[in-house]
Amino acid sequence: QVQLVESGGGLVQAGDSLRLSCAASGRSFSSYAMGWFRQAPGSEREFVAAIRWSSTYYADSVKGRFTISRDNAKNTAYLQMNSVKPEDTAVYYCAADRSAGVLTTARFYTYWGQGTQVTVSS
């Protein structure tokens, strides 16, 4: 059993920076693919970023602004959000899966956190 807990969300202004954290329980954290997804009101959950070993992947909408990383010694994944925009407003979810799967698709992840709200004002 793997449990994920997100933190770091909040209310920020456009152009600000924010770092989300995802603390994971269990063994073999380093072997898990980690992903960040977000869901805005009235919209479907969409892919934001993922990391698998040394490879990272980003949605076009956040590429160049967001950075995903992990600290295996701390069992924690991060999403560094720079130059945030109002359209980044959403609930952000951390996800994990043992297999490679399709990293950009939510249904391929087994474990999910509870979500953390990010609101960007203009």
Buried (B, 14 or more C-beta within 10 A) or exposed (E): EBEBBBBBBEEBEEEBEBEBBBBBEEEEBEEBBBBBBBBBEEEEBBBBBBBBEEEBBBBEBBEEBBBBBBEEEEBBBBBBBBEBBEEBBBBBBBBBBEEEBEBBEBEBBEBBBEBBEBBBEE
